[in-house]
Amino acid sequence: MFAIQSGLNVSIFPKIVECTQDKEAWESLEIAYKGSFKVRVVKLQPLHRYLESLRMVNDDTIEVFMNRVRDLVNAIHVHGEALDDNWIVEKVLRSLSWKFDPINIAIEESRDLS
């Protein structure tokens, strides 16, 4: 309990002041900051929708596009859901603009994406 209390900011401490056990304090903090299961599901919906509809714009660089993909995947991970690496790779390859088609085909032909 001391380790949890000492790691908290003064403004957060009142959230666990009533707790008598470390597990109770941890769960209280987890619900307060991560949210309940229903809250996480609601927060995940727009992230999934945006990730599924994400396409590379013609004037985007690979770096800009991959940063957007990474930010979305990290946000989904923060809310407690893991995405399959193969799905992410396939999504990125499908979402590249037409100017990357030759590179895309070469990658798909030369590598086993799984």
N, C-alpha and C positions, 0 to 999 in steps of 0.2 A: 504494500500500500504506500509505503514511503517513497518508493521509486516512481510510482505513478504521480503522486502528489508533488514531488520535487521537480518533475518534468513539465508541470503545467504552468501556464501564465496565470497571474493573479485574477484576470478577468474570467478564466475558465474554471478556476477552482470551485466556485459555488455550485457547479453542475454535479460535483461528486462529494460535497461536504457531508451529505446525509448518509453516504455509503459506508458500510462497516467492513466489507470484504473487498479484496482486490478484484475478484472476478466481477462483482457487482459494479464497481467503479469503472472497470474496463468496458463492460457491456453498456453502461450508461453513456460513456464517451463515444463508443462505437455507434450507437443509435443517434446520438446528437450530431455527429459529424459525417457518418457514412449514410445514415438513414435506414429506415426499416426496409424490408424486402420490397414492399409495394412502392415505396418512394424510389428505390433504385430501379425498379422496372420502368417506372414512369420516366425517370431521367435517361434511361438507356434508349427508349424509343426514338427520340429525335436524333440521337447519335448514330444509331443503326440506319435510320432513314437517310441521313446526310452521307454516311459512308457508302451506302449502297448506290446512291445517286451521284456520287463524286466522279467527275470526269476531268481530265486534264484539258485546260484551255490552251489554244494554239500558241499564245504568247507566254505561257508558263515555262519555266525551266524545270528540269528533273528535280533539282534541289527544292524549289518552291512546292511542287506537287507532292514530293515525298514528305516534306515537313507537314503539309496538311494531313496526309494519310497517317503519319506517325502521331500527330496531335490527337486525331480522332481515335486511333487504336489505344493510345495511352489513356484517354478519357474513359473509354469503355473498360479498360483494365482497372482503373481507379474505382469504378462502380461494381467491381467484383465479377466481371465476366471475361473469360479468356477466349480469344479468337484463335482459330487454327492458322498456323503459319502458311500452310499451303493455300488456304482460302485468301489470305492477304496477298500473297505473291500473284495468284491468278487474278485477283481484283485489280492489282496495280497494272499487270500486263494488259488486261481488258480495257483499262481506263486511259491508257496512253493515247496521245493524239496521233493522227494519221502519219505524221512525219517520222514517227518511231516504228512504223510497221516493219521495215526491213530488220531492225534490231530485234523487235519482238519475235518475229519468225525465226531468226537465227537462235535466239535464246530457247525458244520452245523446241526447236529441232535438235539442238546440241546438248540440252540438259533434260534430265528427268526432273520435272518440277516437284515431284513428291519427295 
